[in-house]
Amino acid sequence: MAGNLQLEGRHGKSRVRVSRVWRRPAAEGGHIIVEWSVAVSVVSDCLPSYTSSDNSAIVATDSIKNTVYVKAKECTEVVSMEEFAVILGRHFTSLYPQVSEATVTIVERPWERVVVDGNPHSHGFKVGVEKHSTEVIVKKSGSLLINSGIQGYSLLKTTQSGFEGFVTDRYRLLPDTRERIVATEVTAWWRYPFEHVSQLPSKPFCFTQRYQDVKKVLSETFFGPADVGVYSPSVQNTLYLMGKEVLTSLLMMCTCRRMNPTELLKQL
């Protein structure tokens, strides 16, 4: 409190560009490269910096930026960006007594492995289009929230789409149709079930694979079988089916692998 005002001090650093390469032999899958744009925002007990020009509790943006680079270098084993975000969140909330919460947002530039003569190249990559993103909130108590998503996922089909029976009034010009092109850019978010850092699996949980699984299911549900496709009566219905199929398919997948379903997606 400052007088009759209740203040929450939040500061941080955004657009920290990180590239990390893990060099593995071709026999082990080849090199892996990630390029991340990282943003860190911390909730800090730094009231004097507002009321009396005392900056002793402020973690400078330069320190936050450099911490991101140091922690990336310390990751000698491959990590997903969700795991890296948790690492950063735990660092800021544990190292600084005045920091009670850290929000880490990461957007990944999609470097995809090049295929040459039908074979994945050991160290060649090309940039993709759609982006993987995550927002992780870590509190000093260990409370955890992990939301991940896909952005800019462009999909188009030239048939098997229609739109009929919608509101008819004096403003309507669009006729009913059962034959149209549908093109859209999908943004989807999902929440993982881990509510405390102690719930994270002791073995690496492959967030990156879960992202690829979601992307695959979204595409297959939108397009349908390769030879005949699937009819879409509306964008709304297709969106519903895409979300439903993600949850259903991934829960079935984890059952086949004898995984606990709560280790997958909790909410789409």
N, C-alpha and C positions, 0 to 999 in steps of 0.2 A: 504494500500500500504506500502511496505517496500522497499525503494529505487525505482527501476524500476520493482519490482516484486509485483504481486497481490496475496495475500495469503487469504485462507479461513481456519480458525481454527476450527477443528472438533475433539472432543474427547468424550469418553464415557466408558461404561462398558458392557460387554457381558457375557453370560452364568450365569446369575443370576437365580438360581433355586428357584422357589416359589411354595409352596404347601399351599392351602387354603381350609379349611373345613367349610361349613355352615351346622350346625346341626339343622335339622327340624324334627318335629314329623313324624312318619310313615304315619299318616293320610294326611299329607301335601306333601307326596312324598318321605320322608326320607332324609337322609343326601346327600349333594352334595360335591364332592371333585374335585379340579382342580390341575394339576401340570404343571407349565409353566416354560419355559426357556426364560428369558427376556433379551433383548439387548437394550440399550439406547445410542444414539449418538446425541450430541448437537453441533450446530453451534454457536460458541462463539466469541465475539470480545475480543480476548486475544493475540493480536499481541505482546505486550511487553514480554510475556513469551517466544517468539521465538527470539526476537531481543535484549533483555536486561536482560534476566533471571528474569523477574518480574512475579511471578506466582499468583499475587493477584486476577486475574480474572478467574483462573482455578477452576472448580468444580471437586473436587477429585473423582476418581473412587469409593473410599470407601463411599463417601457421596451419590453418585448415587445408589450404591448397597443398602445402608441402606434405602434410600428413597423408593425404590421398596418394601422393606419389610414393612415399615411403612404404605405406601398407601394401600398395600394388607390387612393389619390388620384393617385399617380404613373402609374398605368396609364391613360393617355389613350386607348389603343386597347382594344377589347373583348378580354378574356382569359377563358379557361375557368378553373374553380377548380383544375384540375390544374396549369395554367400558373402560376397565382398561388401555389400551394403550392410549386412549384419556385423561384419568385422569392424567397419567404420563406426557404426552406431554404438557398439559395445566399447570401442576405444574412447570415444568422446564422453560417454556417460560414466565411465569408470575412472579415467585419468583426471578429469576436472571435477572437483567437489561441487562447484557451483552449477554444473550442467545437469539438468534433470531429465532431459529428453533430446533425442537427436532424430531428425528426419533425413533420410538419405534417398535421393532420387537419381536413378541412372537410366540413360537411354543409350542403347547399343547400336552402333553403325554396323550393318549386316555384311561383314566380310564372309564370303562363301568360298569353299574350296573349289578350285578349277578341276575339271575332268578333261584329261587328255587321252585320246584314243580309247575312251571307255574306262580309264583308270583315274582314280582320285590322285591329284598331284600332291607330293609330299610337302611342298612349301609354296604353292601358287594359289592365289586367291583373287576373286573379283568381288566388287561391291554389289550387294543386292538392293532391294527397294524398301520393303517393309521393315519396321524397327521393333525390336524387343525392348520393353521398358519395365521398370519396377520402382515402387516406392516402399521403403522400409522404415518403420517407426520403432525405435528402441527407447525404453525408459530406464532410468537408473534402477528401478525395481526388478528389471528383467522382462517386463511386459513387452510383447512383440506383436507387430502387425506387418504382414507381407502381402502387398498387392502387386501383381504383375500383369502385363498386358502386351498386346500387339497393336501397332499403329501403322496406318498407311498401307494396309493390305488390300491392294486393288484387284477386284474380281469382275469378270464380264462374261456373259453368255449371250449368244445371238438369237436364241429361241428358248422355248420352254419357260416362258414367263408371261403372266397376264395380270390384269387388275380390273375387277368387275364388282358391281353392286355397291359402290361407295355412295356417299351422300349426293343426292340430286337436289339442286336449288338453282336460283336464277343466276348464280355466279359460275356455275359449272359449264365448261366447254369440253372437257376431256371425255371422249366416249369410252364405253366398256371395250376391253380387248382381251383376247386370249393369246395374242401373238405380239411380242415386243422384245426389244433388246433390253437387258438389265445390266447396268454397270454401276459399281459402288466401291467405296473405299471403307473397309472394315476397321473399326477400332473396338477392341474387346479387352475387358479387364476381368481378372479373377483373383480370389483371395485364398491364400493357403491357410491351413487350419492351425498353424503353430501360434499359440497365444503367449508363450513364454520361451525365453532362450533355452531353458532346460528341456523343452519339448523337441528341439531340433535333433534329428537322428544322429547317433554316434558315428555311423557310416555316412559318407557323402550322399546327400540327397540330390539327385540330378535335376535341378530346376531347369537347366537348359533342355534336357530331354522332354520334360513336361511341356515346355514351350513348343517344341517341335511337334509333340503329340497333338496339342491344341490346334496348332496351325493346320496340320494334316486333316483333322476332323472337320474343322471349319470349311476347308476347301472341298472335301468329299461331300459334305452335306449340301453345300451351295450348288455344286455341279451335278451330282448324281453319277450313275454309271457312265463310263466313257463312251459307250455306243449309243445310248438312248437319252441320257441325262435324267433330270427329274423336274416335274412341273412346279413352278412357284406361283401361287395365286396372289401373293402380295409380298412386299418387302418385310412386313411385320411377321407374317407366318414363317418366312425363311429365317429371319433372325431368331425367332422362338425355337425353331427346329435345330438351328446351329448351336444355340446355347444348351438345349436339352441333350443333344447328341454328344457334346463335349463331356458333360457330366456323366451320362450313361456309359459312353465308351471307355472313359478313363477309369471309372469304377469297376467295370468288367475287366479291364486290363490289369488293374492292381489285384483283383481276385485271382486271375489266372497266374499271376506271379507270386501269389500268397503274401501279398502286402496288406497292411492295414489300410482300409479305404480312407481313413482320416488322414493318411499321409499324402493324399492327393488333394484335389481341389475341394474346397469347402463351399465356395460361392462363386457364381459367374456373374 
